[in-house]
Amino acid sequence: MFIEPRHAGTIFLTIDGVMALGFLVLALIYNHLWIALMMFTMAGVFSIHAYYEMTGRDLDPTFALLSNLATVVLLASLALGVWTSRRRTAQGT
């Protein structure tokens, strides 16, 4: 990346916040369980990044594990939502 290391944490927190707000808008518009799951996952990611940024801890294997787990949950939620939406469309409801 082309950012200074001292600004990286702030930029990551900003990106996390924007993504969480986007998922909140989707959750309020469509009111589906899978979007709510994505919202809670993004809240967890935001919390993890904020904790490591505010405490000044170096990124360690625990951070990597939690971030990767959150990514898997986000992608699984998105896949579930697409599958549910396509199935609902195919049934004509």
PDB file of N, CA, C and O in Angstrom:
ATOM      1  N   MET A   1       0.836  -1.177   0.000  1.00  0.00           N
ATOM      2  CA  MET A   1       0.000   0.000   0.000  1.00  0.00           C
ATOM      3  C   MET A   1       0.880   1.238   0.000  1.00  0.00           C
ATOM      4  O   MET A   1       2.055   1.180   0.360  1.00  0.00           O
ATOM      5  N   PHE A   2       0.310   2.336  -0.399  1.00  0.00           N
ATOM      6  CA  PHE A   2       1.044   3.578  -0.494  1.00  0.00           C
ATOM      7  C   PHE A   2       0.613   4.573   0.576  1.00  0.00           C
ATOM      8  O   PHE A   2       0.451   5.760   0.293  1.00  0.00           O
ATOM      9  N   ILE A   3       0.430   4.101   1.785  1.00  0.00           N
ATOM     10  CA  ILE A   3       0.070   4.987   2.874  1.00  0.00           C
ATOM     11  C   ILE A   3       1.138   4.889   3.954  1.00  0.00           C
ATOM     12  O   ILE A   3       1.825   3.876   4.087  1.00  0.00           O
ATOM     13  N   GLU A   4       1.255   5.949   4.707  1.00  0.00           N
ATOM     14  CA  GLU A   4       2.220   5.935   5.797  1.00  0.00           C
ATOM     15  C   GLU A   4       1.708   5.024   6.905  1.00  0.00           C
ATOM     16  O   GLU A   4       0.510   5.012   7.191  1.00  0.00           O
ATOM     17  N   PRO A   5       2.597   4.263   7.531  1.00  0.00           N
ATOM     18  CA  PRO A   5       2.172   3.343   8.583  1.00  0.00           C
ATOM     19  C   PRO A   5       1.436   4.027   9.733  1.00  0.00           C
ATOM     20  O   PRO A   5       0.562   3.419  10.351  1.00  0.00           O
ATOM     21  N   ARG A   6       1.774   5.273  10.025  1.00  0.00           N
ATOM     22  CA  ARG A   6       1.100   5.929  11.145  1.00  0.00           C
ATOM     23  C   ARG A   6      -0.347   6.283  10.826  1.00  0.00           C
ATOM     24  O   ARG A   6      -1.125   6.537  11.746  1.00  0.00           O
ATOM     25  N   HIS A   7      -0.734   6.308   9.550  1.00  0.00           N
ATOM     26  CA  HIS A   7      -2.110   6.610   9.162  1.00  0.00           C
ATOM     27  C   HIS A   7      -2.900   5.353   8.812  1.00  0.00           C
ATOM     28  O   HIS A   7      -4.108   5.431   8.586  1.00  0.00           O
ATOM     29  N   ALA A   8      -2.256   4.221   8.764  1.00  0.00           N
ATOM     30  CA  ALA A   8      -2.916   2.992   8.318  1.00  0.00           C
ATOM     31  C   ALA A   8      -4.093   2.623   9.206  1.00  0.00           C
ATOM     32  O   ALA A   8      -5.155   2.260   8.701  1.00  0.00           O
ATOM     33  N   GLY A   9      -3.925   2.709  10.514  1.00  0.00           N
ATOM     34  CA  GLY A   9      -5.007   2.346  11.428  1.00  0.00           C
ATOM     35  C   GLY A   9      -6.238   3.205  11.242  1.00  0.00           C
ATOM     36  O   GLY A   9      -7.360   2.698  11.232  1.00  0.00           O
ATOM     37  N   THR A  10      -6.034   4.498  11.095  1.00  0.00           N
ATOM     38  CA  THR A  10      -7.151   5.416  10.897  1.00  0.00           C
ATOM     39  C   THR A  10      -7.867   5.118   9.588  1.00  0.00           C
ATOM     40  O   THR A  10      -9.096   5.160   9.524  1.00  0.00           O
ATOM     41  N   ILE A  11      -7.112   4.823   8.559  1.00  0.00           N
ATOM     42  CA  ILE A  11      -7.715   4.521   7.264  1.00  0.00           C
ATOM     43  C   ILE A  11      -8.502   3.220   7.329  1.00  0.00           C
ATOM     44  O   ILE A  11      -9.603   3.138   6.783  1.00  0.00           O
ATOM     45  N   PHE A  12      -7.952   2.196   7.990  1.00  0.00           N
ATOM     46  CA  PHE A  12      -8.670   0.934   8.127  1.00  0.00           C
ATOM     47  C   PHE A  12      -9.956   1.104   8.927  1.00  0.00           C
ATOM     48  O   PHE A  12     -10.982   0.523   8.573  1.00  0.00           O
ATOM     49  N   LEU A  13      -9.914   1.893  10.001  1.00  0.00           N
ATOM     50  CA  LEU A  13     -11.125   2.133  10.791  1.00  0.00           C
ATOM     51  C   LEU A  13     -12.162   2.894   9.970  1.00  0.00           C
ATOM     52  O   LEU A  13     -13.357   2.619  10.085  1.00  0.00           O
ATOM     53  N   THR A  14     -11.731   3.834   9.154  1.00  0.00           N
ATOM     54  CA  THR A  14     -12.658   4.580   8.300  1.00  0.00           C
ATOM     55  C   THR A  14     -13.322   3.658   7.280  1.00  0.00           C
ATOM     56  O   THR A  14     -14.531   3.732   7.061  1.00  0.00           O
ATOM     57  N   ILE A  15     -12.527   2.794   6.661  1.00  0.00           N
ATOM     58  CA  ILE A  15     -13.077   1.844   5.692  1.00  0.00           C
ATOM     59  C   ILE A  15     -14.069   0.904   6.373  1.00  0.00           C
ATOM     60  O   ILE A  15     -15.143   0.639   5.834  1.00  0.00           O
ATOM     61  N   ASP A  16     -13.714   0.397   7.559  1.00  0.00           N
ATOM     62  CA  ASP A  16     -14.629  -0.478   8.298  1.00  0.00           C
ATOM     63  C   ASP A  16     -15.935   0.235   8.616  1.00  0.00           C
ATOM     64  O   ASP A  16     -17.011  -0.347   8.479  1.00  0.00           O
ATOM     65  N   GLY A  17     -15.846   1.493   9.038  1.00  0.00           N
ATOM     66  CA  GLY A  17     -17.046   2.256   9.371  1.00  0.00           C
ATOM     67  C   GLY A  17     -17.940   2.489   8.170  1.00  0.00           C
ATOM     68  O   GLY A  17     -19.162   2.378   8.270  1.00  0.00           O
ATOM     69  N   VAL A  18     -17.338   2.813   7.034  1.00  0.00           N
ATOM     70  CA  VAL A  18     -18.117   3.039   5.811  1.00  0.00           C
ATOM     71  C   VAL A  18     -18.808   1.747   5.374  1.00  0.00           C
ATOM     72  O   VAL A  18     -19.977   1.765   4.988  1.00  0.00           O
ATOM     73  N   MET A  19     -18.088   0.630   5.436  1.00  0.00           N
ATOM     74  CA  MET A  19     -18.703  -0.656   5.068  1.00  0.00           C
ATOM     75  C   MET A  19     -19.848  -0.996   6.013  1.00  0.00           C
ATOM     76  O   MET A  19     -20.897  -1.464   5.570  1.00  0.00           O
ATOM     77  N   ALA A  20     -19.658  -0.765   7.315  1.00  0.00           N
ATOM     78  CA  ALA A  20     -20.715  -1.051   8.277  1.00  0.00           C
ATOM     79  C   ALA A  20     -21.942  -0.178   8.020  1.00  0.00           C
ATOM     80  O   ALA A  20     -23.072  -0.656   8.121  1.00  0.00           O
ATOM     81  N   LEU A  21     -21.732   1.087   7.691  1.00  0.00           N
ATOM     82  CA  LEU A  21     -22.866   1.956   7.382  1.00  0.00           C
ATOM     83  C   LEU A  21     -23.585   1.502   6.119  1.00  0.00           C
ATOM     84  O   LEU A  21     -24.812   1.573   6.044  1.00  0.00           O
ATOM     85  N   GLY A  22     -22.832   1.035   5.127  1.00  0.00           N
ATOM     86  CA  GLY A  22     -23.449   0.498   3.916  1.00  0.00           C
ATOM     87  C   GLY A  22     -24.308  -0.721   4.212  1.00  0.00           C
ATOM     88  O   GLY A  22     -25.413  -0.847   3.685  1.00  0.00           O
ATOM     89  N   PHE A  23     -23.801  -1.623   5.057  1.00  0.00           N
ATOM     90  CA  PHE A  23     -24.586  -2.795   5.430  1.00  0.00           C
ATOM     91  C   PHE A  23     -25.802  -2.401   6.260  1.00  0.00           C
ATOM     92  O   PHE A  23     -26.847  -3.045   6.163  1.00  0.00           O
ATOM     93  N   LEU A  24     -25.682  -1.356   7.073  1.00  0.00           N
ATOM     94  CA  LEU A  24     -26.825  -0.875   7.846  1.00  0.00           C
ATOM     95  C   LEU A  24     -27.923  -0.379   6.921  1.00  0.00           C
ATOM     96  O   LEU A  24     -29.100  -0.665   7.138  1.00  0.00           O
ATOM     97  N   VAL A  25     -27.543   0.360   5.898  1.00  0.00           N
ATOM     98  CA  VAL A  25     -28.535   0.846   4.928  1.00  0.00           C
ATOM     99  C   VAL A  25     -29.224  -0.336   4.254  1.00  0.00           C
ATOM    100  O   VAL A  25     -30.447  -0.345   4.115  1.00  0.00           O
ATOM    101  N   LEU A  26     -28.442  -1.336   3.832  1.00  0.00           N
ATOM    102  CA  LEU A  26     -29.046  -2.525   3.217  1.00  0.00           C
ATOM    103  C   LEU A  26     -29.961  -3.249   4.183  1.00  0.00           C
ATOM    104  O   LEU A  26     -31.038  -3.703   3.797  1.00  0.00           O
ATOM    105  N   ALA A  27     -29.541  -3.362   5.441  1.00  0.00           N
ATOM    106  CA  ALA A  27     -30.371  -4.044   6.434  1.00  0.00           C
ATOM    107  C   ALA A  27     -31.681  -3.313   6.663  1.00  0.00           C
ATOM    108  O   ALA A  27     -32.727  -3.942   6.821  1.00  0.00           O
ATOM    109  N   LEU A  28     -31.629  -1.998   6.683  1.00  0.00           N
ATOM    110  CA  LEU A  28     -32.861  -1.233   6.893  1.00  0.00           C
ATOM    111  C   LEU A  28     -33.780  -1.283   5.677  1.00  0.00           C
ATOM    112  O   LEU A  28     -35.002  -1.290   5.828  1.00  0.00           O
ATOM    113  N   ILE A  29     -33.215  -1.318   4.487  1.00  0.00           N
ATOM    114  CA  ILE A  29     -34.039  -1.345   3.278  1.00  0.00           C
ATOM    115  C   ILE A  29     -34.663  -2.719   3.065  1.00  0.00           C
ATOM    116  O   ILE A  29     -35.868  -2.825   2.839  1.00  0.00           O
ATOM    117  N   TYR A  30     -33.853  -3.767   3.134  1.00  0.00           N
ATOM    118  CA  TYR A  30     -34.319  -5.098   2.751  1.00  0.00           C
ATOM    119  C   TYR A  30     -34.764  -5.968   3.917  1.00  0.00           C
ATOM    120  O   TYR A  30     -35.550  -6.895   3.720  1.00  0.00           O
ATOM    121  N   ASN A  31     -34.286  -5.695   5.121  1.00  0.00           N
ATOM    122  CA  ASN A  31     -34.737  -6.391   6.319  1.00  0.00           C
ATOM    123  C   ASN A  31     -34.605  -7.915   6.195  1.00  0.00           C
ATOM    124  O   ASN A  31     -35.578  -8.646   6.378  1.00  0.00           O
ATOM    125  N   HIS A  32     -33.387  -8.383   5.882  1.00  0.00           N
ATOM    126  CA  HIS A  32     -33.123  -9.807   5.786  1.00  0.00           C
ATOM    127  C   HIS A  32     -32.123 -10.220   6.851  1.00  0.00           C
ATOM    128  O   HIS A  32     -31.272  -9.430   7.258  1.00  0.00           O
ATOM    129  N   LEU A  33     -32.232 -11.458   7.295  1.00  0.00           N
ATOM    130  CA  LEU A  33     -31.363 -11.979   8.350  1.00  0.00           C
ATOM    131  C   LEU A  33     -29.906 -12.015   7.918  1.00  0.00           C
ATOM    132  O   LEU A  33     -29.022 -11.736   8.728  1.00  0.00           O
ATOM    133  N   TRP A  34     -29.635 -12.351   6.667  1.00  0.00           N
ATOM    134  CA  TRP A  34     -28.247 -12.451   6.228  1.00  0.00           C
ATOM    135  C   TRP A  34     -27.548 -11.110   6.230  1.00  0.00           C
ATOM    136  O   TRP A  34     -26.341 -11.040   6.459  1.00  0.00           O
ATOM    137  N   ILE A  35     -28.292 -10.041   5.977  1.00  0.00           N
ATOM    138  CA  ILE A  35     -27.689  -8.707   6.030  1.00  0.00           C
ATOM    139  C   ILE A  35     -27.421  -8.318   7.476  1.00  0.00           C
ATOM    140  O   ILE A  35     -26.419  -7.666   7.767  1.00  0.00           O
ATOM    141  N   ALA A  36     -28.295  -8.706   8.371  1.00  0.00           N
ATOM    142  CA  ALA A  36     -28.056  -8.447   9.790  1.00  0.00           C
ATOM    143  C   ALA A  36     -26.806  -9.191  10.275  1.00  0.00           C
ATOM    144  O   ALA A  36     -26.033  -8.657  11.070  1.00  0.00           O
ATOM    145  N   LEU A  37     -26.614 -10.410   9.798  1.00  0.00           N
ATOM    146  CA  LEU A  37     -25.411 -11.164  10.147  1.00  0.00           C
ATOM    147  C   LEU A  37     -24.164 -10.452   9.636  1.00  0.00           C
ATOM    148  O   LEU A  37     -23.144 -10.417  10.324  1.00  0.00           O
ATOM    149  N   MET A  38     -24.241  -9.889   8.442  1.00  0.00           N
ATOM    150  CA  MET A  38     -23.119  -9.123   7.908  1.00  0.00           C
ATOM    151  C   MET A  38     -22.873  -7.876   8.752  1.00  0.00           C
ATOM    152  O   MET A  38     -21.722  -7.498   8.968  1.00  0.00           O
ATOM    153  N   MET A  39     -23.922  -7.239   9.225  1.00  0.00           N
ATOM    154  CA  MET A  39     -23.774  -6.056  10.070  1.00  0.00           C
ATOM    155  C   MET A  39     -23.042  -6.395  11.366  1.00  0.00           C
ATOM    156  O   MET A  39     -22.115  -5.690  11.766  1.00  0.00           O
ATOM    157  N   PHE A  40     -23.463  -7.473  12.016  1.00  0.00           N
ATOM    158  CA  PHE A  40     -22.813  -7.859  13.269  1.00  0.00           C
ATOM    159  C   PHE A  40     -21.363  -8.269  13.048  1.00  0.00           C
ATOM    160  O   PHE A  40     -20.505  -8.001  13.890  1.00  0.00           O
ATOM    161  N   THR A  41     -21.088  -8.911  11.929  1.00  0.00           N
ATOM    162  CA  THR A  41     -19.715  -9.292  11.614  1.00  0.00           C
ATOM    163  C   THR A  41     -18.856  -8.055  11.394  1.00  0.00           C
ATOM    164  O   THR A  41     -17.726  -7.991  11.879  1.00  0.00           O
ATOM    165  N   MET A  42     -19.378  -7.072  10.667  1.00  0.00           N
ATOM    166  CA  MET A  42     -18.624  -5.839  10.447  1.00  0.00           C
ATOM    167  C   MET A  42     -18.400  -5.082  11.758  1.00  0.00           C
ATOM    168  O   MET A  42     -17.367  -4.438  11.941  1.00  0.00           O
ATOM    169  N   ALA A  43     -19.364  -5.162  12.655  1.00  0.00           N
ATOM    170  CA  ALA A  43     -19.173  -4.543  13.973  1.00  0.00           C
ATOM    171  C   ALA A  43     -18.019  -5.221  14.703  1.00  0.00           C
ATOM    172  O   ALA A  43     -17.228  -4.558  15.373  1.00  0.00           O
ATOM    173  N   GLY A  44     -17.924  -6.540  14.573  1.00  0.00           N
ATOM    174  CA  GLY A  44     -16.814  -7.264  15.178  1.00  0.00           C
ATOM    175  C   GLY A  44     -15.476  -6.886  14.570  1.00  0.00           C
ATOM    176  O   GLY A  44     -14.491  -6.701  15.284  1.00  0.00           O
ATOM    177  N   VAL A  45     -15.443  -6.773  13.246  1.00  0.00           N
ATOM    178  CA  VAL A  45     -14.203  -6.376  12.556  1.00  0.00           C
ATOM    179  C   VAL A  45     -13.798  -4.971  12.993  1.00  0.00           C
ATOM    180  O   VAL A  45     -12.626  -4.712  13.269  1.00  0.00           O
ATOM    181  N   PHE A  46     -14.763  -4.078  13.054  1.00  0.00           N
ATOM    182  CA  PHE A  46     -14.480  -2.712  13.501  1.00  0.00           C
ATOM    183  C   PHE A  46     -13.924  -2.714  14.921  1.00  0.00           C
ATOM    184  O   PHE A  46     -12.978  -1.987  15.222  1.00  0.00           O
ATOM    185  N   SER A  47     -14.507  -3.523  15.783  1.00  0.00           N
ATOM    186  CA  SER A  47     -14.045  -3.603  17.170  1.00  0.00           C
ATOM    187  C   SER A  47     -12.626  -4.158  17.264  1.00  0.00           C
ATOM    188  O   SER A  47     -11.805  -3.663  18.036  1.00  0.00           O
ATOM    189  N   ILE A  48     -12.348  -5.191  16.469  1.00  0.00           N
ATOM    190  CA  ILE A  48     -11.005  -5.779  16.468  1.00  0.00           C
ATOM    191  C   ILE A  48      -9.971  -4.742  16.024  1.00  0.00           C
ATOM    192  O   ILE A  48      -8.938  -4.571  16.671  1.00  0.00           O
ATOM    193  N   HIS A  49     -10.258  -4.052  14.914  1.00  0.00           N
ATOM    194  CA  HIS A  49      -9.319  -3.048  14.432  1.00  0.00           C
ATOM    195  C   HIS A  49      -9.165  -1.901  15.432  1.00  0.00           C
ATOM    196  O   HIS A  49      -8.056  -1.412  15.651  1.00  0.00           O
ATOM    197  N   ALA A  50     -10.259  -1.477  16.032  1.00  0.00           N
ATOM    198  CA  ALA A  50     -10.192  -0.390  17.007  1.00  0.00           C
ATOM    199  C   ALA A  50      -9.382  -0.805  18.234  1.00  0.00           C
ATOM    200  O   ALA A  50      -8.592  -0.015  18.750  1.00  0.00           O
ATOM    201  N   TYR A  51      -9.573  -2.036  18.701  1.00  0.00           N
ATOM    202  CA  TYR A  51      -8.830  -2.517  19.869  1.00  0.00           C
ATOM    203  C   TYR A  51      -7.334  -2.513  19.591  1.00  0.00           C
ATOM    204  O   TYR A  51      -6.552  -2.011  20.399  1.00  0.00           O
ATOM    205  N   TYR A  52      -6.935  -3.065  18.463  1.00  0.00           N
ATOM    206  CA  TYR A  52      -5.510  -3.121  18.141  1.00  0.00           C
ATOM    207  C   TYR A  52      -4.943  -1.724  17.889  1.00  0.00           C
ATOM    208  O   TYR A  52      -3.787  -1.461  18.222  1.00  0.00           O
ATOM    209  N   GLU A  53      -5.725  -0.839  17.314  1.00  0.00           N
ATOM    210  CA  GLU A  53      -5.249   0.511  17.045  1.00  0.00           C
ATOM    211  C   GLU A  53      -5.103   1.316  18.338  1.00  0.00           C
ATOM    212  O   GLU A  53      -4.104   2.008  18.535  1.00  0.00           O
ATOM    213  N   MET A  54      -6.092   1.222  19.207  1.00  0.00           N
ATOM    214  CA  MET A  54      -6.075   2.029  20.424  1.00  0.00           C
ATOM    215  C   MET A  54      -5.068   1.521  21.452  1.00  0.00           C
ATOM    216  O   MET A  54      -4.499   2.316  22.199  1.00  0.00           O
ATOM    217  N   THR A  55      -4.843   0.223  21.501  1.00  0.00           N
ATOM    218  CA  THR A  55      -3.877  -0.307  22.465  1.00  0.00           C
ATOM    219  C   THR A  55      -2.452  -0.280  21.922  1.00  0.00           C
ATOM    220  O   THR A  55      -1.500  -0.488  22.673  1.00  0.00           O
ATOM    221  N   GLY A  56      -2.301  -0.027  20.637  1.00  0.00           N
ATOM    222  CA  GLY A  56      -0.980   0.039  20.051  1.00  0.00           C
ATOM    223  C   GLY A  56      -0.311  -1.320  19.884  1.00  0.00           C
ATOM    224  O   GLY A  56       0.904  -1.402  19.705  1.00  0.00           O
ATOM    225  N   ARG A  57      -1.098  -2.370  19.944  1.00  0.00           N
ATOM    226  CA  ARG A  57      -0.531  -3.713  19.798  1.00  0.00           C
ATOM    227  C   ARG A  57      -0.141  -3.972  18.352  1.00  0.00           C
ATOM    228  O   ARG A  57      -0.776  -3.481  17.419  1.00  0.00           O
ATOM    229  N   ASP A  58       0.905  -4.745  18.192  1.00  0.00           N
ATOM    230  CA  ASP A  58       1.291  -5.193  16.852  1.00  0.00           C
ATOM    231  C   ASP A  58       0.312  -6.262  16.388  1.00  0.00           C
ATOM    232  O   ASP A  58      -0.287  -6.971  17.198  1.00  0.00           O
ATOM    233  N   LEU A  59       0.159  -6.367  15.080  1.00  0.00           N
ATOM    234  CA  LEU A  59      -0.727  -7.385  14.538  1.00  0.00           C
ATOM    235  C   LEU A  59      -0.097  -8.755  14.779  1.00  0.00           C
ATOM    236  O   LEU A  59       1.056  -8.996  14.423  1.00  0.00           O
ATOM    237  N   ASP A  60      -0.866  -9.633  15.381  1.00  0.00           N
ATOM    238  CA  ASP A  60      -0.359 -10.945  15.753  1.00  0.00           C
ATOM    239  C   ASP A  60      -1.240 -12.035  15.154  1.00  0.00           C
ATOM    240  O   ASP A  60      -2.209 -11.721  14.463  1.00  0.00           O
ATOM    241  N   PRO A  61      -0.928 -13.319  15.403  1.00  0.00           N
ATOM    242  CA  PRO A  61      -1.749 -14.399  14.834  1.00  0.00           C
ATOM    243  C   PRO A  61      -3.210 -14.363  15.291  1.00  0.00           C
ATOM    244  O   PRO A  61      -4.094 -14.794  14.551  1.00  0.00           O
ATOM    245  N   THR A  62      -3.471 -13.861  16.482  1.00  0.00           N
ATOM    246  CA  THR A  62      -4.864 -13.759  16.938  1.00  0.00           C
ATOM    247  C   THR A  62      -5.637 -12.780  16.067  1.00  0.00           C
ATOM    248  O   THR A  62      -6.777 -13.045  15.685  1.00  0.00           O
ATOM    249  N   PHE A  63      -5.021 -11.658  15.758  1.00  0.00           N
ATOM    250  CA  PHE A  63      -5.647 -10.677  14.872  1.00  0.00           C
ATOM    251  C   PHE A  63      -5.921 -11.294  13.508  1.00  0.00           C
ATOM    252  O   PHE A  63      -7.007 -11.129  12.953  1.00  0.00           O
ATOM    253  N   ALA A  64      -4.934 -12.007  12.968  1.00  0.00           N
ATOM    254  CA  ALA A  64      -5.095 -12.641  11.659  1.00  0.00           C
ATOM    255  C   ALA A  64      -6.226 -13.664  11.686  1.00  0.00           C
ATOM    256  O   ALA A  64      -7.032 -13.726  10.758  1.00  0.00           O
ATOM    257  N   LEU A  65      -6.285 -14.460  12.741  1.00  0.00           N
ATOM    258  CA  LEU A  65      -7.343 -15.469  12.861  1.00  0.00           C
ATOM    259  C   LEU A  65      -8.718 -14.819  12.918  1.00  0.00           C
ATOM    260  O   LEU A  65      -9.637 -15.243  12.216  1.00  0.00           O
ATOM    261  N   LEU A  66      -8.862 -13.798  13.745  1.00  0.00           N
ATOM    262  CA  LEU A  66     -10.160 -13.133  13.878  1.00  0.00           C
ATOM    263  C   LEU A  66     -10.565 -12.418  12.589  1.00  0.00           C
ATOM    264  O   LEU A  66     -11.732 -12.447  12.198  1.00  0.00           O
ATOM    265  N   SER A  67      -9.610 -11.786  11.941  1.00  0.00           N
ATOM    266  CA  SER A  67      -9.924 -11.107  10.677  1.00  0.00           C
ATOM    267  C   SER A  67     -10.322 -12.099   9.587  1.00  0.00           C
ATOM    268  O   SER A  67     -11.267 -11.862   8.836  1.00  0.00           O
ATOM    269  N   ASN A  68      -9.598 -13.203   9.509  1.00  0.00           N
ATOM    270  CA  ASN A  68      -9.926 -14.219   8.512  1.00  0.00           C
ATOM    271  C   ASN A  68     -11.278 -14.867   8.803  1.00  0.00           C
ATOM    272  O   ASN A  68     -12.049 -15.135   7.882  1.00  0.00           O
ATOM    273  N   LEU A  69     -11.565 -15.118  10.071  1.00  0.00           N
ATOM    274  CA  LEU A  69     -12.858 -15.692  10.445  1.00  0.00           C
ATOM    275  C   LEU A  69     -13.990 -14.731  10.073  1.00  0.00           C
ATOM    276  O   LEU A  69     -15.024 -15.158   9.559  1.00  0.00           O
ATOM    277  N   ALA A  70     -13.797 -13.448  10.330  1.00  0.00           N
ATOM    278  CA  ALA A  70     -14.813 -12.454   9.980  1.00  0.00           C
ATOM    279  C   ALA A  70     -15.018 -12.395   8.468  1.00  0.00           C
ATOM    280  O   ALA A  70     -16.147 -12.244   8.001  1.00  0.00           O
ATOM    281  N   THR A  71     -13.942 -12.513   7.710  1.00  0.00           N
ATOM    282  CA  THR A  71     -14.059 -12.511   6.249  1.00  0.00           C
ATOM    283  C   THR A  71     -14.849 -13.711   5.766  1.00  0.00           C
ATOM    284  O   THR A  71     -15.685 -13.581   4.872  1.00  0.00           O
ATOM    285  N   VAL A  72     -14.600 -14.875   6.341  1.00  0.00           N
ATOM    286  CA  VAL A  72     -15.338 -16.084   5.959  1.00  0.00           C
ATOM    287  C   VAL A  72     -16.821 -15.919   6.283  1.00  0.00           C
ATOM    288  O   VAL A  72     -17.675 -16.289   5.476  1.00  0.00           O
ATOM    289  N   VAL A  73     -17.131 -15.374   7.441  1.00  0.00           N
ATOM    290  CA  VAL A  73     -18.538 -15.169   7.819  1.00  0.00           C
ATOM    291  C   VAL A  73     -19.201 -14.164   6.873  1.00  0.00           C
ATOM    292  O   VAL A  73     -20.344 -14.369   6.464  1.00  0.00           O
ATOM    293  N   LEU A  74     -18.501 -13.085   6.522  1.00  0.00           N
ATOM    294  CA  LEU A  74     -19.059 -12.107   5.584  1.00  0.00           C
ATOM    295  C   LEU A  74     -19.351 -12.739   4.226  1.00  0.00           C
ATOM    296  O   LEU A  74     -20.426 -12.540   3.661  1.00  0.00           O
ATOM    297  N   LEU A  75     -18.394 -13.498   3.705  1.00  0.00           N
ATOM    298  CA  LEU A  75     -18.590 -14.125   2.397  1.00  0.00           C
ATOM    299  C   LEU A  75     -19.678 -15.193   2.441  1.00  0.00           C
ATOM    300  O   LEU A  75     -20.452 -15.325   1.493  1.00  0.00           O
ATOM    301  N   ALA A  76     -19.747 -15.951   3.523  1.00  0.00           N
ATOM    302  CA  ALA A  76     -20.800 -16.967   3.659  1.00  0.00           C
ATOM    303  C   ALA A  76     -22.172 -16.302   3.754  1.00  0.00           C
ATOM    304  O   ALA A  76     -23.139 -16.796   3.173  1.00  0.00           O
ATOM    305  N   SER A  77     -22.266 -15.198   4.474  1.00  0.00           N
ATOM    306  CA  SER A  77     -23.535 -14.473   4.576  1.00  0.00           C
ATOM    307  C   SER A  77     -23.964 -13.930   3.226  1.00  0.00           C
ATOM    308  O   SER A  77     -25.138 -14.000   2.861  1.00  0.00           O
ATOM    309  N   LEU A  78     -23.008 -13.391   2.489  1.00  0.00           N
ATOM    310  CA  LEU A  78     -23.313 -12.875   1.163  1.00  0.00           C
ATOM    311  C   LEU A  78     -23.757 -13.991   0.223  1.00  0.00           C
ATOM    312  O   LEU A  78     -24.715 -13.822  -0.531  1.00  0.00           O
ATOM    313  N   ALA A  79     -23.075 -15.117   0.264  1.00  0.00           N
ATOM    314  CA  ALA A  79     -23.461 -16.265  -0.569  1.00  0.00           C
ATOM    315  C   ALA A  79     -24.850 -16.764  -0.188  1.00  0.00           C
ATOM    316  O   ALA A  79     -25.650 -17.098  -1.062  1.00  0.00           O
ATOM    317  N   LEU A  80     -25.141 -16.816   1.109  1.00  0.00           N
ATOM    318  CA  LEU A  80     -26.467 -17.234   1.567  1.00  0.00           C
ATOM    319  C   LEU A  80     -27.537 -16.273   1.060  1.00  0.00           C
ATOM    320  O   LEU A  80     -28.609 -16.701   0.630  1.00  0.00           O
ATOM    321  N   GLY A  81     -27.249 -14.987   1.111  1.00  0.00           N
ATOM    322  CA  GLY A  81     -28.213 -14.004   0.636  1.00  0.00           C
ATOM    323  C   GLY A  81     -28.466 -14.104  -0.857  1.00  0.00           C
ATOM    324  O   GLY A  81     -29.610 -14.002  -1.301  1.00  0.00           O
ATOM    325  N   VAL A  82     -27.415 -14.300  -1.632  1.00  0.00           N
ATOM    326  CA  VAL A  82     -27.578 -14.445  -3.084  1.00  0.00           C
ATOM    327  C   VAL A  82     -28.366 -15.705  -3.398  1.00  0.00           C
ATOM    328  O   VAL A  82     -29.274 -15.686  -4.230  1.00  0.00           O
ATOM    329  N   TRP A  83     -28.021 -16.799  -2.736  1.00  0.00           N
ATOM    330  CA  TRP A  83     -28.720 -18.064  -2.967  1.00  0.00           C
ATOM    331  C   TRP A  83     -30.197 -17.937  -2.607  1.00  0.00           C
ATOM    332  O   TRP A  83     -31.062 -18.391  -3.356  1.00  0.00           O
ATOM    333  N   THR A  84     -30.486 -17.320  -1.465  1.00  0.00           N
ATOM    334  CA  THR A  84     -31.873 -17.142  -1.029  1.00  0.00           C
ATOM    335  C   THR A  84     -32.642 -16.257  -2.005  1.00  0.00           C
ATOM    336  O   THR A  84     -33.792 -16.542  -2.337  1.00  0.00           O
ATOM    337  N   SER A  85     -32.010 -15.199  -2.453  1.00  0.00           N
ATOM    338  CA  SER A  85     -32.660 -14.283  -3.384  1.00  0.00           C
ATOM    339  C   SER A  85     -32.949 -14.954  -4.716  1.00  0.00           C
ATOM    340  O   SER A  85     -34.036 -14.790  -5.270  1.00  0.00           O
ATOM    341  N   ARG A  86     -31.999 -15.700  -5.231  1.00  0.00           N
ATOM    342  CA  ARG A  86     -32.213 -16.401  -6.509  1.00  0.00           C
ATOM    343  C   ARG A  86     -33.285 -17.474  -6.387  1.00  0.00           C
ATOM    344  O   ARG A  86     -34.094 -17.657  -7.297  1.00  0.00           O
ATOM    345  N   ARG A  87     -33.291 -18.177  -5.272  1.00  0.00           N
ATOM    346  CA  ARG A  87     -34.313 -19.203  -5.060  1.00  0.00           C
ATOM    347  C   ARG A  87     -35.693 -18.569  -4.985  1.00  0.00           C
ATOM    348  O   ARG A  87     -36.658 -19.093  -5.543  1.00  0.00           O
ATOM    349  N   ARG A  88     -35.782 -17.447  -4.298  1.00  0.00           N
ATOM    350  CA  ARG A  88     -37.066 -16.745  -4.171  1.00  0.00           C
ATOM    351  C   ARG A  88     -37.526 -16.233  -5.536  1.00  0.00           C
ATOM    352  O   ARG A  88     -38.716 -16.282  -5.846  1.00  0.00           O
ATOM    353  N   THR A  89     -36.599 -15.747  -6.344  1.00  0.00           N
ATOM    354  CA  THR A  89     -36.923 -15.252  -7.686  1.00  0.00           C
ATOM    355  C   THR A  89     -37.385 -16.411  -8.586  1.00  0.00           C
ATOM    356  O   THR A  89     -38.332 -16.264  -9.359  1.00  0.00           O
ATOM    357  N   ALA A  90     -36.714 -17.551  -8.477  1.00  0.00           N
ATOM    358  CA  ALA A  90     -37.071 -18.715  -9.296  1.00  0.00           C
ATOM    359  C   ALA A  90     -38.450 -19.244  -8.939  1.00  0.00           C
ATOM    360  O   ALA A  90     -39.154 -19.780  -9.795  1.00  0.00           O
ATOM    361  N   GLN A  91     -38.842 -19.094  -7.668  1.00  0.00           N
ATOM    362  CA  GLN A  91     -40.163 -19.561  -7.254  1.00  0.00           C
ATOM    363  C   GLN A  91     -41.256 -18.577  -7.621  1.00  0.00           C
ATOM    364  O   GLN A  91     -42.440 -18.914  -7.598  1.00  0.00           O
ATOM    365  N   GLY A  92     -40.855 -17.352  -7.963  1.00  0.00           N
ATOM    366  CA  GLY A  92     -41.846 -16.364  -8.394  1.00  0.00           C
ATOM    367  C   GLY A  92     -42.509 -15.622  -7.272  1.00  0.00           C
ATOM    368  O   GLY A  92     -43.596 -15.074  -7.460  1.00  0.00           O
ATOM    369  N   THR A  93     -41.890 -15.582  -6.091  1.00  0.00           N
ATOM    370  CA  THR A  93     -42.490 -14.819  -4.970  1.00  0.00           C
ATOM    371  C   THR A  93     -41.766 -13.550  -4.730  1.00  0.00           C
ATOM    372  O   THR A  93     -42.132 -12.791  -3.833  1.00  0.00           O
TER     373      THR A  93
END
